[in-house]
Amino acid sequence: MSERKYRATLSKGRSGWCVIFRHPMCQGPDGKQKLRVRRGLGTRDEAEANRLVGQLNEILADQSLWNPAAEANAASKYEEQIVAAFYDHIEAETRDGWLERERILPLPGAEQGYAKAQFVGTTGAGKTTIVRQLIGTDPKTERFPSTSAAKTTICDLEVILADGSFRAVVSFVPRDQVRQNIMECVIAAAAGHLEASTPSEIARRFMEHSEMRFRLSYILGSLRPHKPSDEQELSDEEDEDADLTEDAEVTQEEQREFASRLQRYLDEIERLAFEAKAGATRELDFDEATASQQDRDALQELVEEQLLQSDDFHTLVDEILDDVQARFDFIQVGSLVSKRDGWPSTWAYETDNRKEFLRAVNRFSSNYAPNFGRLLTPLVDGIRVAGPFKPDWTPDQIPSLVLLDGQGIGHTADSASSISTGITRRFQLADAIVLVDNAAQPMQAAPVAVLRTLAASGHESKLAICFTHFDEVKGDNLRGSEAKKDHVTGSFYNAMQAIGKSVGREAENSLKRLIPNRLIFLSNIQAPLTERARFTRDQFGQLMEIFRSSILPLPPVHYRPVYDVANLVLAVQKATQEFHDRWNGILGMGTRAPVMPEHWTRVKALTRHVGLLRRDEYDTLRPIADLIRLIQTQASVFLSEPLKWDPSPPTEDREDEKIQALDNIKKNVFQRLHDLSHRRLIDERLSGWVEAYNHRGTGSTRVRARDVVGLYESAAPVPNEMPGPDANEFLFELRELVAESVIEGGGELRGWTRDT
């Protein structure tokens, strides 16, 4: 059989000519074909474009150039855009939006007198509304940051309160990830046709990604043109009569144009869906009248595979991606920096005009419906702003604060769920961690999960809890604010007791010490606080004092906990067994854990996001976070019960010192576990995740689940009496991690040396 020859072809792009080719060294998302690459050539001249395509065909014809080491040689012969088009895909680009923002606008720290406050809370609890109050932005005329009852904050937001001009830097989601999201939206809409869904449901699947972080409606507009009389998006805390005065940038004519284009996309999706269904039905000999659920699943998977192999499908995705990228053209101010593929990586802006500044930044953060079609919010990885922001309710000077906000933690099904690593990685950076909860329904599963994570990781001393909606706490037996406070605080006590049973009494006692000074109660914060709002203003003053004290140096610790490393084995054994029980249940492989199996499409999506996008989670499926949580919980119990203290056990009046000594070690373990878990579960087994995703056809669900179980068993095996090489290696790495954390945290560990 002769070797396949690869050829590049020319196509018309949004702003000039593009080149399309199959990359000989990269696998495509269908697992069968090579990666399809489409790149702009940066020219409108067809002759010049053909010359550049000829250069790429020379590279495709010369296998000696098909490796990263040959890039320098190719760069000496060919144009930069051609070299980039080929070599950018050989090694996956690793981008860190945080580092990009830090390079342009660094965060000040305690050494400059600044406290960093991280906000964590369930969707709709009001954490972004608290940020609004702290920076003094008007909810009607400025609308920054955006709020709504839905999942609104979908990227990292960092606000620096500082004198001087207003500055901003925005980092963007990489092009390949955006294209993958568009593909998933198109496939989801096509699947709706297979399920005979309503036109509105099919349109929703196309316009709104299943994770709800990516919404094409924000970028491309709506199928139904917005009218000024339409009900506006409101915060769950805002009055329906609010006068939303933000200027609409999108005209009625533009809205109609956007709607027409979106309908054309939906029509093309319908055509592709039925063509793929017809082909899959013939291949499977599928009879809709007698088909089982397994047959229908196989049909859906085969239709997806045929779409991924269809040139028409990829042409449609390319057209939508071009349409998305065209929205960057609406940016009129600031500096937009792009990568070699032409996709923007950062935007930076500085001005002394507050109104113009917030108007410019809102393009990247807004959810304002009249501006659908020009918003870039779903394409944003993170926003960092700095300026003379300050609360309206304090006469003091601008407080030295950095506020860190991010995506809500969601309403998890149980308190044993794990918190996203995107949130927990910031715990070490923060000086104060503010858990925002709804006082009307306090301490449900999600906030309890946060409390448990903070207690196990040694970060509970940073914690403050803001109970919003305090004005909605009502009852015949609740007369006066003190009675209402006691009612809400009782829920906190119940949560602490539950945490004490799983993490240990030391963690429970540490949380109890937060009462009452670290519990904040807030009412009616959706509107500017008037002089009459004395209670809430006083509560905000208490929160500001927590921030100020969070950067004060801690007193020295005179006590050293002493541990025996041999006792760690049982903790690792219990944690890894719980991890496997949980994921066997999720994957439908049989388990003792009370876990419902996930639908096969979600498991497949997880393998795609890990294997192709190198993300460590998909929606609520978080293997890295699960492993960290379970090991940290057991490690916390181990660390809370040292063999002895040196000198003798701390007396009751030195309890704070004892907690501080233990927390120093727990924090070190928690930070290191993020790197170890990611490396073992993903980095070292990336090809295994790709293989798991690539399974197709009848029975592939079971095979994929077995593959994922195998990945987990080799990455985090359960130690037993006769551990194999994988278990020995894993156990040794964990023992070394804990040992180094103990020593660095000021403790002592017996029975361990680096050669143990």
Secondary structure, DSSP 8 states (H G I E B T S, - for coil): --------EEEE-SSSEEEEEEEEEEE-TTSSSEEEEEEE-S---HHHHHHHHHHHHHHHH-GGG-SGGGHHHHHTTS-HHHHHHHHTTTS-----HHHHHHHHS----GGGT-EEEEEEE-TTSSHHHHHHHHHT--TTTT--S---SS----SEEEEEE-SSSEEEEEEE--HHHHHHHHHHHHHHHHHHHHTT--HHHHHHHHHB-TTSS-BHHHHH--SS---TTS-----TTS-TT--------S-HHHHHHHHHHHHHHHHHHHHHHHHHHHHHHHHHT--TTT--HHHHHHHHHHHHHHHHT-HHHHHHHHHHHHHHHHGGGG--SSEEEE-TTS-EEEEEEEES-HHHHHHHHHTTT---GGGTTT--GGGEEEEEEEES---TT--S----EEEEE-------SSTT----HHHHTTTTT-SEEEEEEETTS-S-HHHHHHHHHHHHHT-GGGEEEEEE-GGG---TT--SHHHHHHHHHHHHHHHHHHHHHHH-HHHHHHHHTTTTTTEEE--STTS---TT-HHHHHHHHHHHHHHHHTTS-------EEEEEGGGHHHHHHHHHHHHHHHHHHHTTS--SS------HHHHHHHHHHHHTT--S-BTTB-HHHHHHHHHHHHHHHHHTS-SEEESS---GGGHHHHHHHHHHHHHHHHHHHHHHHHHHHTGGGHHHHHHHHH--STTHHHHHHHHHHHHHHHHS----SS--HHHHHHHHHHHHHHHHHHHHTT-EEES--TT-
